[in-house]
Amino acid sequence: MKRYDLLLISAAAAVLVSCATSRDTGGSGTIELFNGRDLTGWKSTLADATVDPASVWSVRDGILICKGEPMGYLASERTFTNYRFEVDYRWAPGQTPGNSGLFGRINGAPRPLPRCLETQLKEGNAGDVLGLQGMKVTGDAARFKFVA
């Protein structure tokens, strides 16, 4: 079985994340991915490698804050093969919601918009699942719901 990186969130827009956990569906329990204090255990990929990730990502009052530029993402330093990913998110109060998402099954060369599955967080499309950079979205047809 291939192993993939698990991404917390895309840096396409400012979004606040208060909790990120991963549950190993193999039975080993819940793993807290975000400690609420700092970015220990996370690695950053940004479109502009000269930018300090600390100027894009920060933690305040237990909340992960993304400035949104340059485009990129944070990924767990750990690798998971079978998991359920849970996250609470909200847009910054008083600001227009932007375009962001949760990436899973990241594979291939690291780049600001990686080959992966994205769960969209963009207002109006939150929850949509997209295949990026040629990644196919497949599964049991009984689990698909198509809305016209």
LUMGUTOR-934435 format. One line per field, with one value per residue: residue in three letters; x, y, z of N, C-alpha, C in turn. Coordinates in nm, 2 decimals, m for minus. Example, Ala and Ser with C-alpha at 12.3 -4.5 7.8 and 13.67 -1.06 7.14 Angstrom:
<sites>
residu = c(ALA, SER)
nu = c(1.32, 1.28)
nv = c(m0.57, m0.22)
nw = c(0.78, 0.71)
cau = c(1.23, 1.37)
cav = c(m0.45, m0.11)
caw = c(0.78, 0.71)
cu = c(1.32, 1.29)
cv = c(m0.33, 0.00)
cw = c(0.78, 0.79)
</sites>
This chain:
<sites>
residu = c(MET, LYS, ARG, TYR, ASP, LEU, LEU, LEU, ILE, SER, ALA, ALA, ALA, ALA, VAL, LEU, VAL, SER, CYS, ALA, THR, SER, ARG, ASP, THR, GLY, GLY, SER, GLY, THR, ILE, GLU, LEU, PHE, ASN, GLY, ARG, ASP, LEU, THR, GLY, TRP, LYS, SER, THR, LEU, ALA, ASP, ALA, THR, VAL, ASP, PRO, ALA, SER, VAL, TRP, SER, VAL, ARG, ASP, GLY, ILE, LEU, ILE, CYS, LYS, GLY, GLU, PRO, MET, GLY, TYR, LEU, ALA, SER, GLU, ARG, THR, PHE, THR, ASN, TYR, ARG, PHE, GLU, VAL, ASP, TYR, ARG, TRP, ALA, PRO, GLY, GLN, THR, PRO, GLY, ASN, SER, GLY, LEU, PHE, GLY, ARG, ILE, ASN, GLY, ALA, PRO, ARG, PRO, LEU, PRO, ARG, CYS, LEU, GLU, THR, GLN, LEU, LYS, GLU, GLY, ASN, ALA, GLY, ASP, VAL, LEU, GLY, LEU, GLN, GLY, MET, LYS, VAL, THR, GLY, ASP, ALA, ALA, ARG, PHE, LYS, PHE, VAL, ALA)
nu = c(0.08, 0.05, 0.21, 0.10, 0.13, m0.04, m0.23, m0.28, m0.40, m0.47, m0.30, m0.44, m0.61, m0.70, m0.77, m0.90, m0.80, m0.90, m0.89, m0.74, m0.75, m0.65, m0.78, m0.68, m0.80, m0.74, m0.76, m0.59, m0.66, m0.72, m0.52, m0.38, m0.31, m0.25, m0.12, m0.21, m0.04, 0.20, 0.38, 0.49, 0.58, 0.48, 0.53, 0.61, 0.52, 0.57, 0.47, 0.66, 0.97, 1.15, 1.01, 0.95, 0.80, 0.68, 0.58, 0.36, 0.21, 0.07, 0.02, m0.24, m0.39, m0.46, m0.54, m0.48, m0.35, m0.38, m0.22, m0.25, m0.11, 0.22, 0.07, 0.03, 0.09, 0.05, 0.18, 0.15, 0.43, 0.42, 0.33, 0.04, m0.17, m0.43, m0.70, m0.92, m0.99, m1.04, m1.15, m1.20, m1.31, m1.31, m1.38, m1.20, m1.33, m1.53, m1.41, m1.39, m1.48, m1.23, m1.06, m0.99, m0.88, m0.87, m0.62, m0.56, m0.40, m0.16, 0.08, 0.36, 0.59, 0.68, 0.50, 0.34, 0.06, m0.03, m0.03, m0.32, m0.61, m0.86, m1.06, m1.29, m1.30, m1.40, m1.62, m1.96, m1.89, m1.80, m1.70, m1.71, m1.53, m1.23, m1.01, m0.68, m0.42, m0.43, m0.51, m0.73, m1.07, m1.22, m1.43, m1.66, m1.95, m2.20, m2.17, m2.15, m2.31, m2.49, m2.57, m2.79)
nv = c(m0.12, 0.22, 0.50, 0.81, 1.17, 1.37, 1.65, 1.95, 2.21, 2.42, 2.71, 2.91, 3.10, 3.31, 3.12, 2.99, 2.74, 2.53, 2.28, 1.98, 1.65, 1.31, 0.99, 0.67, 0.43, 0.17, 0.10, 0.21, 0.44, 0.80, 1.06, 1.36, 1.60, 1.88, 2.08, 2.31, 2.50, 2.56, 2.50, 2.25, 1.94, 1.98, 2.05, 2.29, 2.39, 2.63, 2.86, 3.05, 3.00, 3.16, 3.29, 3.32, 3.06, 3.12, 3.37, 3.33, 3.13, 3.10, 3.07, 3.14, 3.19, 2.91, 2.86, 2.79, 3.00, 3.12, 3.33, 3.34, 3.40, 3.36, 3.12, 2.79, 2.51, 2.34, 2.04, 1.74, 1.60, 1.34, 1.02, 0.87, 0.59, 0.49, 0.65, 0.87, 1.20, 1.48, 1.81, 2.14, 2.44, 2.79, 3.10, 3.41, 3.65, 3.92, 3.93, 3.87, 3.55, 3.33, 3.11, 2.79, 2.48, 2.13, 1.90, 1.57, 1.25, 1.32, 1.31, 1.25, 1.49, 1.76, 2.06, 2.38, 2.35, 2.05, 1.71, 1.55, 1.47, 1.70, 1.84, 2.07, 2.40, 2.64, 2.91, 2.83, 2.61, 2.43, 2.12, 1.98, 1.73, 1.72, 1.61, 1.69, 1.79, 1.57, 1.36, 1.10, 1.08, 0.83, 0.55, 0.35, 0.33, 0.35, 0.53, 0.77, 1.09, 1.26, 1.59, 1.78)
nw = c(0.00, m0.08, 0.08, 0.21, 0.25, 0.49, 0.47, 0.64, 0.57, 0.29, 0.18, 0.04, 0.12, 0.41, 0.69, 0.99, 1.21, 1.46, 1.56, 1.49, 1.41, 1.37, 1.32, 1.35, 1.15, 1.18, 1.44, 1.64, 1.78, 1.85, 1.72, 1.80, 1.58, 1.57, 1.81, 1.93, 2.02, 1.88, 1.56, 1.57, 1.44, 1.18, 0.83, 0.58, 0.25, 0.01, m0.25, m0.30, m0.21, m0.07, 0.12, 0.47, 0.64, 0.89, 0.86, 0.72, 0.84, 1.17, 1.53, 1.75, 2.05, 2.06, 1.81, 1.47, 1.23, 0.90, 0.68, 0.41, 0.18, 0.04, m0.19, m0.08, 0.15, 0.47, 0.59, 0.77, 0.94, 0.99, 0.84, 0.71, 0.64, 0.66, 0.76, 0.95, 0.91, 1.11, 1.14, 1.27, 1.14, 1.06, 0.90, 0.91, 1.13, 1.00, 0.76, 0.40, 0.30, 0.16, m0.07, 0.02, 0.15, 0.25, 0.22, 0.12, 0.10, m0.03, m0.29, m0.50, m0.64, m0.41, m0.43, m0.46, m0.51, m0.47, m0.61, m0.52, m0.31, m0.25, 0.00, m0.04, 0.10, 0.03, 0.03, m0.04, m0.18, 0.01, 0.13, m0.11, m0.30, m0.46, m0.72, m0.76, m0.98, m1.15, m0.99, m0.92, m0.83, m0.67, m0.58, m0.39, m0.57, m0.45, m0.25, m0.36, m0.42, m0.64, m0.73, m0.91)
cau = c(0.00, 0.13, 0.19, 0.08, 0.13, m0.17, m0.22, m0.38, m0.48, m0.41, m0.28, m0.50, m0.69, m0.69, m0.87, m0.86, m0.83, m0.89, m0.86, m0.71, m0.72, m0.66, m0.82, m0.63, m0.92, m0.69, m0.79, m0.49, m0.71, m0.71, m0.39, m0.39, m0.21, m0.22, m0.11, m0.27, 0.06, 0.30, 0.37, 0.57, 0.52, 0.43, 0.63, 0.55, 0.56, 0.51, 0.51, 0.79, 1.05, 1.22, 0.93, 0.96, 0.67, 0.63, 0.51, 0.23, 0.14, 0.10, m0.08, m0.28, m0.50, m0.49, m0.59, m0.38, m0.40, m0.31, m0.23, m0.31, m0.01, 0.19, 0.00, 0.11, 0.02, 0.12, 0.15, 0.20, 0.55, 0.39, 0.26, m0.07, m0.22, m0.57, m0.73, m1.04, m0.94, m1.14, m1.10, m1.30, m1.25, m1.39, m1.32, m1.17, m1.45, m1.53, m1.33, m1.46, m1.42, m1.16, m1.06, m0.90, m0.92, m0.80, m0.56, m0.53, m0.34, m0.06, 0.18, 0.44, 0.69, 0.62, 0.47, 0.24, m0.06, 0.02, m0.12, m0.38, m0.75, m0.89, m1.19, m1.30, m1.35, m1.44, m1.76, m2.05, m1.85, m1.74, m1.74, m1.68, m1.40, m1.16, m0.88, m0.59, m0.30, m0.45, m0.55, m0.86, m1.16, m1.30, m1.47, m1.78, m2.06, m2.31, m2.13, m2.15, m2.43, m2.48, m2.68, m2.80)
cav = c(0.00, 0.35, 0.59, 0.95, 1.27, 1.42, 1.80, 2.02, 2.31, 2.50, 2.85, 2.99, 3.21, 3.31, 3.04, 2.96, 2.60, 2.52, 2.14, 1.88, 1.52, 1.20, 0.87, 0.56, 0.34, 0.04, 0.08, 0.26, 0.56, 0.93, 1.13, 1.50, 1.65, 2.02, 2.08, 2.43, 2.60, 2.59, 2.42, 2.13, 1.83, 2.02, 2.11, 2.39, 2.41, 2.76, 2.89, 3.13, 2.93, 3.26, 3.34, 3.24, 3.00, 3.18, 3.49, 3.28, 3.04, 3.13, 3.01, 3.24, 3.14, 2.78, 2.86, 2.80, 3.11, 3.12, 3.46, 3.31, 3.43, 3.30, 2.99, 2.67, 2.43, 2.27, 1.90, 1.66, 1.53, 1.20, 0.96, 0.79, 0.51, 0.46, 0.74, 0.96, 1.33, 1.57, 1.95, 2.25, 2.56, 2.91, 3.22, 3.52, 3.73, 4.05, 3.93, 3.80, 3.42, 3.30, 2.98, 2.71, 2.34, 2.03, 1.81, 1.43, 1.16, 1.40, 1.23, 1.31, 1.60, 1.87, 2.18, 2.46, 2.28, 1.92, 1.60, 1.51, 1.49, 1.82, 1.87, 2.22, 2.49, 2.77, 2.94, 2.79, 2.47, 2.35, 1.97, 1.91, 1.66, 1.74, 1.55, 1.79, 1.75, 1.44, 1.26, 1.05, 1.06, 0.71, 0.48, 0.27, 0.41, 0.37, 0.64, 0.90, 1.15, 1.37, 1.69, 1.86)
caw = c(0.00, m0.09, 0.19, 0.16, 0.35, 0.52, 0.47, 0.72, 0.50, 0.18, 0.21, m0.06, 0.19, 0.55, 0.75, 1.12, 1.24, 1.60, 1.60, 1.38, 1.47, 1.28, 1.38, 1.27, 1.15, 1.21, 1.58, 1.74, 1.85, 1.80, 1.72, 1.79, 1.49, 1.60, 1.96, 1.98, 2.07, 1.77, 1.44, 1.59, 1.37, 1.05, 0.74, 0.49, 0.11, m0.03, m0.39, m0.29, m0.11, 0.00, 0.23, 0.59, 0.67, 1.01, 0.82, 0.66, 0.94, 1.31, 1.62, 1.85, 2.14, 2.03, 1.67, 1.36, 1.14, 0.77, 0.61, 0.27, 0.07, m0.09, m0.19, m0.03, 0.25, 0.58, 0.59, 0.89, 0.92, 1.00, 0.73, 0.74, 0.53, 0.67, 0.87, 0.94, 0.94, 1.16, 1.16, 1.28, 1.08, 1.04, 0.83, 1.00, 1.14, 0.94, 0.63, 0.30, 0.29, 0.04, m0.12, 0.09, 0.15, 0.32, 0.13, 0.17, 0.00, m0.11, m0.35, m0.61, m0.60, m0.34, m0.50, m0.38, m0.54, m0.50, m0.65, m0.39, m0.30, m0.18, 0.04, m0.06, 0.21, m0.04, 0.06, m0.14, m0.23, 0.12, 0.13, m0.24, m0.31, m0.59, m0.75, m0.81, m1.05, m1.21, m0.89, m0.95, m0.72, m0.70, m0.46, m0.41, m0.64, m0.36, m0.16, m0.44, m0.44, m0.74, m0.72, m1.04)
cu = c(0.09, 0.11, 0.18, 0.10, m0.01, m0.15, m0.32, m0.46, m0.41, m0.40, m0.33, m0.58, m0.68, m0.80, m0.81, m0.90, m0.80, m0.86, m0.84, m0.67, m0.72, m0.69, m0.77, m0.75, m0.87, m0.71, m0.69, m0.54, m0.69, m0.57, m0.42, m0.28, m0.16, m0.23, m0.17, m0.17, 0.16, 0.29, 0.46, 0.50, 0.46, 0.54, 0.55, 0.60, 0.49, 0.56, 0.63, 0.87, 1.14, 1.14, 0.94, 0.82, 0.60, 0.56, 0.38, 0.14, 0.17, m0.01, m0.11, m0.40, m0.55, m0.55, m0.48, m0.44, m0.31, m0.33, m0.29, m0.22, 0.13, 0.12, 0.09, 0.03, 0.11, 0.08, 0.21, 0.33, 0.54, 0.32, 0.15, m0.12, m0.37, m0.62, m0.87, m0.98, m1.05, m1.08, m1.22, m1.23, m1.36, m1.31, m1.30, m1.29, m1.43, m1.45, m1.41, m1.39, m1.34, m1.17, m0.95, m0.95, m0.83, m0.75, m0.53, m0.47, m0.24, 0.04, 0.25, 0.53, 0.62, 0.61, 0.36, 0.10, m0.03, m0.08, m0.18, m0.53, m0.77, m1.03, m1.20, m1.36, m1.41, m1.59, m1.85, m2.02, m1.79, m1.79, m1.72, m1.54, m1.35, m1.04, m0.79, m0.47, m0.31, m0.49, m0.70, m0.94, m1.24, m1.34, m1.60, m1.89, m2.17, m2.29, m2.14, m2.30, m2.42, m2.60, m2.67, m2.82)
cv = c(0.12, 0.42, 0.73, 1.05, 1.32, 1.57, 1.85, 2.12, 2.39, 2.65, 2.94, 3.11, 3.20, 3.22, 3.01, 2.81, 2.58, 2.38, 2.06, 1.75, 1.41, 1.07, 0.75, 0.45, 0.19, 0.01, 0.13, 0.39, 0.69, 0.99, 1.28, 1.55, 1.79, 2.03, 2.21, 2.54, 2.65, 2.49, 2.30, 2.01, 1.86, 2.08, 2.19, 2.38, 2.53, 2.78, 2.97, 3.08, 3.03, 3.31, 3.25, 3.19, 3.07, 3.31, 3.45, 3.21, 3.09, 3.07, 3.12, 3.19, 3.00, 2.76, 2.87, 2.91, 3.11, 3.26, 3.45, 3.34, 3.42, 3.17, 2.88, 2.59, 2.38, 2.13, 1.84, 1.60, 1.38, 1.15, 0.87, 0.71, 0.49, 0.54, 0.81, 1.09, 1.42, 1.70, 2.04, 2.37, 2.67, 3.02, 3.33, 3.61, 3.87, 4.05, 3.84, 3.66, 3.40, 3.16, 2.90, 2.57, 2.25, 1.92, 1.67, 1.35, 1.23, 1.30, 1.30, 1.42, 1.71, 1.99, 2.25, 2.41, 2.14, 1.82, 1.54, 1.51, 1.61, 1.82, 2.02, 2.29, 2.62, 2.79, 2.90, 2.65, 2.39, 2.21, 1.90, 1.85, 1.67, 1.66, 1.66, 1.73, 1.61, 1.33, 1.23, 1.04, 0.94, 0.65, 0.40, 0.37, 0.44, 0.48, 0.77, 0.96, 1.26, 1.46, 1.77, 2.01)
cw = c(0.00, 0.04, 0.14, 0.28, 0.37, 0.54, 0.57, 0.64, 0.39, 0.22, 0.10, m0.01, 0.34, 0.61, 0.89, 1.15, 1.39, 1.65, 1.48, 1.44, 1.35, 1.36, 1.30, 1.27, 1.17, 1.36, 1.68, 1.81, 1.78, 1.82, 1.71, 1.70, 1.52, 1.75, 2.01, 2.03, 1.97, 1.66, 1.45, 1.52, 1.23, 0.96, 0.63, 0.35, 0.06, m0.18, m0.40, m0.18, m0.03, 0.12, 0.35, 0.62, 0.79, 0.97, 0.75, 0.76, 1.08, 1.39, 1.72, 1.92, 2.10, 1.89, 1.57, 1.26, 1.02, 0.71, 0.47, 0.16, 0.12, m0.08, m0.15, 0.07, 0.36, 0.57, 0.72, 0.85, 0.93, 0.87, 0.78, 0.62, 0.54, 0.79, 0.84, 0.99, 0.99, 1.18, 1.18, 1.22, 1.07, 0.96, 0.93, 1.00, 1.07, 0.81, 0.53, 0.29, 0.16, m0.01, m0.05, 0.09, 0.23, 0.22, 0.19, 0.06, m0.09, m0.16, m0.46, m0.55, m0.52, m0.43, m0.43, m0.40, m0.57, m0.56, m0.53, m0.41, m0.21, m0.13, 0.05, 0.07, 0.16, m0.01, m0.06, m0.20, m0.12, 0.12, 0.00, m0.24, m0.45, m0.60, m0.82, m0.88, m1.10, m1.12, m0.92, m0.82, m0.75, m0.57, m0.49, m0.46, m0.54, m0.26, m0.23, m0.44, m0.54, m0.73, m0.85, m1.01)
</sites>
